[in-house]
Amino acid sequence: MKWHFLFVFFISLLGFSAQAHAESLQSQIDKTPSGGTLKLFDRSYSEKATIKKPITIIGGKKTLMRAGYDNTVLTIENTKDVTLKNLRFARSQSAIDVKKSSQIHIENMKMIYMWSGVNIRNSSDVTVDDFTMRGVDGQYADKGSGVAAYDSKNINISNSFITEVMDAYYLERVTGSKIINNKATYSRYGLHYMYGKDIYARDNMLENNVTGIMLMIAKNALLVENTIQYQSDWNSSGFTLYNAENIVTKNNQLIGNRTAISSQNMKKSHILDNVFLTNQTAVEFTGSYEKNTVNHNDFLGNIVNIRSDGTANDIHENFYDDYSGFDVDEDGFGDAKYVALQSFGQWMVREPAYQYFIESPSVVLLNQMDQQTNKTEKNQLVDERPLMSAISEHKEDKPMKISLIIIGSLIFLAGLYGWRRSVRI
């Protein structure tokens, strides 16, 4: 009798577990109390669900969520204090939509073959961290964005990697955003701002996109310590800064881009302490403003360092690897001014096939003639105090010098200690 009872109890327990395991996602969310935590099973959820209360949802190691190419899997709406962790999504229109909500935390998301990832509208204090996404195949026009935010405040995106979408990170009419330590590849725009203000982007790697950072009609941006490289297709650029004001681009590495920084109608902005390496054009100004500054940058191996449509800029104390002047008084600055006008370089930017003649005798002669004739230039693209050595070399040498000093001091102290011991003996 006892064994019969235990057998019946065990079978009923299995039935209850199977029923709970098969329960719909929406049902599990509805049954979780406000402010509670829902831990999902290691199974696939092929449905969509809505969250309208404070809740924490944590996925298992094999939790997979999908809702079809016409649906959003999870919609967070008219609520606050929602946390999503450890979720996997596949083959859906979008993974997460956040609408009219605040204090939303999205962490450790992985998505594959998604039209779009996370969409945020009319919300505030939203954090997306540790987010990985691969978009669908096809043209850029047939794809969505990785993380997109509209009409929102205080959007923070960090430690994420997005590839093969239209725009990896898209922010429109967003006030207060921090985009830190993210990567974007093989997309139209890596990081795209429209009508934004109070922007901070640091330590991002934007590689092999059409444009690394597109910043349009924006104010108050600090773009610092990013690596922007190999945006080299026709009309590609590392940064495109269009109709923007009070923009600071500082300590960035811009490598192998067709145009590293394309500045169009930019005002009261500063380009400083950057390294421009092997770009076709390093800095291009169109409709520029005389209070824009280009200061303390390294121009290394670029075809054209700086060019403009004739509008004024304040260019001073940069290093140019094609500067041929001298520093007789040894103050670290060239005695003659640097004029960034190069006929062949301007032609080659317009006709890439000219690059095959870059070191031909006729081009070398043309560049020498430019150096002579450009000495009369007084207004445009003139650096009166060009640096004689690259700033980046000093930055790299400093840690090495400090380490050598420390090692040398330790060796000296060890030797002194050994000598004193030998004297006592």
C-alpha positions in Angstrom: 0.0 0.0 0.0 2.9 2.3 0.9 4.6 1.7 -2.4 1.4 2.2 -4.4 1.0 5.6 -2.7 4.5 6.7 -3.5 4.1 5.6 -7.2 0.9 7.6 -7.6 2.5 10.6 -5.9 5.6 10.4 -8.2 3.4 10.2 -11.4 1.3 13.2 -10.3 4.5 15.2 -9.6 5.8 14.4 -13.1 2.5 15.5 -14.6 2.6 18.8 -12.7 6.2 19.5 -13.8 5.4 18.8 -17.4 2.4 21.1 -17.2 4.5 23.9 -15.7 7.2 23.4 -18.3 4.7 23.7 -21.1 3.1 26.8 -19.7 3.1 29.8 -22.0 5.5 32.7 -21.5 2.7 35.2 -21.0 1.1 33.0 -18.4 4.3 32.7 -16.5 4.8 36.5 -16.6 1.2 37.1 -15.4 1.6 34.7 -12.5 4.8 36.2 -11.3 4.0 38.9 -8.6 5.0 42.5 -9.1 8.6 43.0 -8.3 9.2 39.2 -8.4 11.7 37.1 -10.4 10.8 34.7 -13.1 13.3 32.0 -14.1 12.5 30.5 -17.5 12.9 26.9 -18.4 15.6 25.5 -20.8 13.2 25.4 -23.7 12.0 27.3 -26.8 9.2 29.8 -26.5 7.6 30.4 -29.8 5.2 33.2 -28.9 5.1 36.9 -28.0 4.4 38.4 -24.6 3.8 41.8 -22.9 5.3 43.1 -19.6 3.3 45.7 -17.8 4.7 45.5 -14.2 8.1 45.5 -12.4 9.7 42.1 -12.9 13.0 40.3 -13.4 13.1 37.7 -16.0 16.2 35.4 -16.2 16.7 32.8 -19.0 18.3 29.4 -18.6 21.3 28.2 -20.5 19.1 26.8 -23.4 16.2 29.3 -23.3 15.4 30.4 -26.8 12.7 32.9 -27.7 11.1 33.6 -31.1 7.9 35.0 -32.4 8.2 35.0 -36.2 9.4 37.6 -38.7 6.2 39.7 -38.2 6.2 39.9 -34.4 8.1 41.4 -31.5 8.9 38.7 -28.8 8.8 40.9 -25.7 7.0 44.3 -25.3 7.7 46.3 -22.2 5.0 49.0 -21.9 3.9 51.6 -19.4 6.0 50.3 -16.5 9.3 50.6 -14.6 11.9 48.5 -12.9 12.1 45.7 -15.4 15.3 43.6 -15.7 15.9 41.0 -18.5 18.9 38.7 -18.3 20.4 35.8 -20.2 17.9 35.6 -23.0 18.4 34.2 -26.6 16.4 35.3 -29.6 16.2 34.1 -33.2 14.3 34.7 -36.4 11.8 37.4 -35.3 10.9 40.9 -36.4 12.4 42.3 -33.2 13.4 41.0 -29.8 12.4 43.7 -27.3 10.3 46.8 -27.6 10.4 49.3 -24.7 7.5 51.8 -24.8 6.8 54.6 -22.3 8.8 52.9 -19.5 11.7 53.7 -17.2 14.5 52.1 -15.3 14.8 49.2 -17.7 17.9 47.0 -17.6 18.7 44.6 -20.5 21.7 42.4 -20.0 23.4 39.4 -21.7 21.2 39.2 -24.8 22.2 37.1 -27.8 20.3 37.4 -31.1 20.8 35.8 -34.5 19.0 36.4 -37.8 16.9 39.2 -36.4 15.4 42.1 -38.4 16.0 44.4 -35.4 17.1 43.9 -31.8 16.0 46.4 -29.1 13.7 49.3 -29.9 13.2 52.1 -27.2 10.5 54.7 -27.5 9.4 57.5 -25.2 11.3 56.0 -22.3 14.1 57.0 -19.9 16.9 55.4 -17.9 17.3 52.4 -20.2 20.5 50.3 -20.0 21.6 47.7 -22.6 24.7 45.8 -21.6 26.5 42.7 -23.1 24.4 42.6 -26.2 25.3 40.5 -29.2 23.4 40.5 -32.5 23.7 39.3 -36.1 21.2 40.7 -38.5 19.5 39.1 -41.6 21.1 38.8 -45.0 20.4 41.3 -47.7 20.7 45.0 -48.5 20.8 47.6 -45.8 17.3 48.9 -46.7 16.0 45.4 -45.9 17.3 45.4 -42.4 16.5 47.1 -39.1 18.8 48.5 -36.4 20.6 46.6 -33.6 19.6 49.0 -30.7 17.4 52.0 -31.6 16.1 54.7 -29.3 13.5 57.5 -30.2 12.3 60.4 -28.1 14.0 59.2 -25.0 16.4 60.2 -22.2 19.4 58.7 -20.5 20.1 55.7 -22.8 23.2 53.7 -21.9 24.7 51.0 -24.2 27.9 49.1 -23.3 30.0 46.0 -24.0 28.0 45.0 -27.1 28.7 43.7 -30.6 26.4 44.1 -33.5 27.0 43.1 -37.1 25.2 43.1 -40.5 22.3 45.5 -39.7 21.3 48.8 -41.2 22.5 50.9 -38.2 24.1 49.1 -35.3 23.2 51.9 -32.7 20.6 54.5 -33.7 19.5 57.3 -31.5 17.0 59.9 -32.6 15.8 62.8 -30.5 17.6 61.3 -27.5 18.9 63.6 -24.7 21.7 62.1 -22.6 23.3 59.0 -24.1 26.4 57.0 -23.2 27.7 54.5 -25.8 30.8 52.8 -24.3 33.0 49.9 -25.3 30.8 48.6 -28.2 31.7 47.2 -31.6 29.9 47.5 -34.9 30.9 45.9 -38.2 29.5 45.4 -41.8 26.5 47.8 -41.3 25.5 51.1 -42.9 26.3 53.3 -39.9 28.0 52.0 -36.8 26.7 54.7 -34.6 24.0 57.1 -35.9 22.7 60.2 -34.0 19.8 62.4 -35.2 18.7 65.5 -33.4 20.4 64.4 -30.2 22.2 66.3 -27.5 24.5 65.6 -24.5 26.2 62.7 -26.3 29.1 60.6 -25.0 30.8 57.9 -27.0 33.9 56.3 -25.8 36.1 53.2 -26.5 34.0 51.9 -29.4 35.4 49.9 -32.3 33.6 50.8 -35.6 35.0 48.8 -38.5 34.1 48.0 -42.1 30.9 49.9 -42.1 29.9 52.5 -44.7 30.2 55.2 -42.0 31.6 54.7 -38.5 29.8 57.6 -36.7 27.1 59.7 -38.4 26.2 62.7 -36.2 23.5 64.9 -37.7 21.9 68.1 -36.4 23.2 67.4 -32.8 24.6 69.4 -30.0 27.1 68.8 -27.1 28.9 65.6 -28.1 32.1 64.1 -26.8 33.5 61.4 -29.1 36.6 60.1 -27.3 39.1 57.2 -27.5 37.2 55.4 -30.3 38.9 53.3 -33.0 37.3 54.0 -36.4 38.9 52.0 -39.2 38.4 50.7 -42.7 35.3 52.6 -43.7 36.8 52.7 -47.2 33.9 52.3 -49.7 32.8 55.0 -52.1 31.5 57.9 -50.0 32.5 56.2 -46.8 33.8 58.1 -43.7 35.0 57.5 -40.2 33.0 60.4 -38.8 30.5 62.4 -40.6 29.6 65.5 -38.5 26.8 67.3 -40.2 25.2 70.6 -39.1 26.4 70.0 -35.5 27.5 72.3 -32.7 29.9 71.9 -29.8 31.3 68.6 -30.9 34.6 67.4 -29.5 36.4 64.5 -31.2 39.4 63.6 -29.0 42.0 60.8 -28.7 40.5 58.7 -31.5 42.3 56.4 -33.8 41.1 56.9 -37.4 42.7 54.3 -39.7 42.3 53.4 -43.3 39.1 55.3 -44.0 38.2 56.9 -47.3 37.5 60.2 -45.3 38.4 60.0 -41.6 36.4 63.1 -40.6 33.9 64.8 -42.9 32.8 68.0 -41.3 29.8 69.7 -42.9 28.4 73.0 -41.5 29.9 72.2 -38.1 30.1 75.0 -35.5 32.2 75.7 -32.4 33.7 72.2 -32.5 37.2 70.8 -31.8 39.3 68.0 -33.4 42.2 67.3 -31.1 44.7 64.7 -30.0 43.6 62.2 -32.7 45.8 60.0 -34.8 44.9 60.0 -38.5 46.7 57.0 -40.1 46.7 55.9 -43.8 43.3 57.5 -44.7 42.7 58.8 -48.2 41.5 62.1 -46.7 42.1 62.8 -43.0 39.9 65.9 -42.4 37.5 67.5 -44.9 35.7 70.8 -44.1 32.6 71.9 -46.0 30.8 75.1 -44.9 33.0 75.3 -41.9 33.0 77.9 -39.1 36.1 79.8 -38.1 35.8 78.9 -34.4 36.3 75.2 -35.2 39.8 74.0 -34.2 42.2 71.3 -35.4 44.8 71.0 -32.7 47.5 68.5 -31.5 46.6 65.7 -34.0 49.0 63.3 -35.8 48.7 63.0 -39.6 50.6 59.9 -40.7 50.5 58.3 -44.1 47.4 60.0 -45.3 47.0 60.9 -49.0 45.4 64.3 -48.2 45.7 65.6 -44.6 43.3 68.5 -44.6 41.1 70.0 -47.3 38.2 72.4 -47.4 35.8 74.2 -49.7 37.6 77.5 -48.8 35.8 78.2 -45.5 38.0 79.1 -42.5 39.2 76.9 -39.6 41.7 77.3 -36.8 44.5 74.8 -37.5 47.5 74.8 -35.3 50.2 72.7 -33.6 49.6 69.4 -35.4 52.2 66.9 -36.6 52.4 66.2 -40.4 54.6 63.4 -41.7 55.0 65.3 -45.0 56.3 68.5 -43.4 59.8 69.3 -44.7 60.7 72.3 -42.6 63.3 72.7 -39.9 63.4 73.5 -36.2 66.5 75.7 -35.9 65.7 77.1 -32.4 64.7 73.6 -31.2 61.5 74.6 -29.6 59.7 71.6 -31.0 57.9 73.5 -33.7 58.8 74.0 -37.4 60.2 77.4 -38.3 58.1 77.5 -41.5 54.4 77.1 -41.6 52.7 74.1 -43.0 50.2 74.5 -45.8 47.9 71.5 -46.4 47.3 72.0 -50.1 48.4 69.2 -52.4 47.2 69.2 -56.0 47.7 65.5 -56.7 46.1 64.4 -53.4 43.0 66.4 -54.2 42.8 64.8 -57.7 43.4 61.3 -56.4 40.5 61.6 -53.9 38.2 62.4 -56.8 39.7 59.7 -59.0 41.0 56.7 -57.0 42.8 55.2 -60.0 45.4 57.9 -59.7 46.8 56.2 -56.6 48.9 53.9 -58.8 51.0 57.0 -59.7 51.5 58.2 -56.2 55.4 57.9 -56.1 56.0 58.5 -59.8 58.7 61.1 -60.7 56.0 63.5 -62.1 54.0 63.3 -58.9 57.0 63.9 -56.7 57.9 66.9 -58.8 54.3 68.2 -58.6 54.4 67.9 -54.8 57.6 69.8 -54.6 56.1 72.6 -56.7 53.1 72.6 -54.4 55.4 73.2 -51.4 57.0 76.2 -53.1 53.8 77.8 -54.4 51.8 77.1 -51.2 54.2 79.2 -49.1 52.2 82.3 -50.3 49.0 80.9 -48.8 47.9 82.9 -45.8 44.3 82.1 -45.1 43.3 78.5 -45.7 44.6 75.2 -44.3 47.6 76.8 -42.7 49.3 75.6 -39.6 51.7 78.3 -38.3 53.3 76.1 -35.7 53.6 72.5 -37.0 55.0 70.0 -34.6 58.3 68.4 -35.4 57.5 65.0 -33.7 54.4 62.9 -33.5 52.4 63.2 -30.3 51.4 59.6 -30.3 55.1 58.6 -30.1 55.5 60.5 -26.9 52.3 58.9 -25.4 53.7 55.4 -26.2 57.1 56.2 -24.9 55.9 57.6 -21.5 54.6 54.3 -20.0 57.8 52.6 -21.2 60.0 55.3 -19.6 58.1 55.0 -16.3 58.5 51.2 -16.4 62.2 51.5 -17.1 62.6 53.9 -14.2 60.7 51.5 -11.9 62.8 48.5 -13.0 66.0 50.5 -12.8 65.2 51.6 -9.2 64.4 48.1 -8.1 67.7 46.8 -9.6 69.5 49.6 -7.8 67.9 48.9 -4.5 68.5 45.2 -4.8 72.2 45.9 -5.6 72.5 48.3 -2.7 70.9 45.7 -0.3 73.3 43.0 -1.6 76.3 45.3 -1.2 75.4 46.2 2.4 74.9 42.5 3.3 78.4 41.7 1.9 80.0 44.6 3.8 78.4 43.3 7.1 79.8 39.8 6.5 
